[in-house]
Amino acid sequence: MSVIYLLITISIIIAIGFFIAFITAVKTGQYDDDYTPSVRMLFDDELLKTTKNEATVEKNEENNLEK
């Protein structure tokens, strides 16, 4: 029974250590994404063009169905 108490204590200590490491990483900006926002503006036009092309295709399909 004393082994279970020992394992639980060790696992809690390890969990607290990982939690402290995670909080430290978040506070120091480890998970901040500096690259994606600067590149996102390059791909916005492609998304708009794709949306416009899809709308055009849908209109053409509707016109073909009406004929």
C-alpha positions in Angstrom: 0.0 0.0 0.0 2.9 2.4 0.7 4.1 1.9 -2.9 0.8 3.3 -4.2 1.2 6.4 -2.0 4.8 6.8 -3.2 3.7 6.5 -6.9 0.8 9.0 -6.4 3.2 11.5 -4.8 5.8 11.2 -7.5 3.2 11.5 -10.3 1.7 14.6 -8.6 5.2 16.2 -8.4 5.9 15.4 -12.0 2.5 16.8 -13.1 3.2 20.0 -11.1 6.6 20.3 -12.8 5.0 20.0 -16.3 2.4 22.5 -15.4 5.0 25.0 -14.2 7.0 24.4 -17.5 3.8 25.0 -19.5 3.0 28.2 -17.7 6.6 29.4 -18.1 6.5 28.7 -21.8 3.2 30.6 -22.3 4.5 33.6 -20.4 7.7 33.8 -22.4 5.8 33.6 -25.7 6.8 30.1 -26.8 3.4 29.6 -28.4 3.1 33.0 -30.1 2.8 32.7 -33.9 4.6 35.6 -35.5 4.9 34.1 -39.0 1.3 33.3 -40.0 -0.2 36.8 -39.7 2.5 38.3 -41.9 1.9 35.6 -44.6 -1.9 35.5 -44.3 -2.2 38.8 -46.3 -0.5 37.1 -49.3 -3.2 34.4 -49.5 -6.3 36.6 -48.9 -6.6 37.5 -52.5 -6.6 33.8 -53.6 -9.4 33.1 -51.1 -11.5 35.9 -52.5 -10.8 34.8 -56.1 -11.8 31.3 -55.3 -15.0 32.4 -53.7 -15.8 34.6 -56.7 -15.0 31.8 -59.1 -17.3 29.4 -57.1 -20.1 31.9 -57.2 -19.6 32.3 -61.0 -19.7 28.6 -61.5 -22.9 28.3 -59.4 -24.6 31.0 -61.5 -23.6 29.3 -64.7 -24.9 26.0 -63.5 -28.2 27.6 -62.5 -28.5 29.2 -65.9 -27.8 25.9 -67.6 -30.5 24.2 -65.5 -33.1 26.9 -66.4 -32.5 26.4 -70.2 
